[in-house]
Amino acid sequence: MGTLFVEYKIMDSIRNSYLEWVRPIRDKYGFTLLEGSGQPGVYVENWSGITVDEGEEWKKKRWDPDDSEWSPLHSFVEGGVPKLHVWHFHKVE
């Protein structure tokens, strides 16, 4: 098990629309949404308890233009899908 981080930048002009879109999804899945204190508009989703395989599946879903739940995110991310970063980390023993 580990943590999945999803990082992207949202343009200030559409920030409110993004927040309206992401809040119900955040509530549904229970991830923590963070915004950069020194970098407004830079968001990180923090997903706990995710396996490496689950992380790979989430990454595919996030980049899939046909995924009806997650593809709207592509229009909010400054630079589109190439600027949507997904990383899985595990605890070092």
Phi, psi and omega in degrees: 000151180202204182235136176256129176247130176240121187234140179194166178245135178250132178295138183303325184294341179240015183304312182297320177296319178299312182298322176297323180287317189280331185302312179295328178290317176301316180295323180295315186262342175077024175277161177266130179254124181241146174239139182299124179295319179264358180224074178305139180095347175266121183244147174229126171267133180244110181251118182264155175071035183252133176280167177300315180297318177297321178300318178295321178295317178298321179298314179300316180298319182294326182269353184283117180291346181261359179282110188295333181281318188257340183298333176302333179302327182303325182283342179270331186285125177295118183095357177070199185307321180300341180258012177262110187252133181230122181229141173252133178235148175235157182290136177270124180274000000 
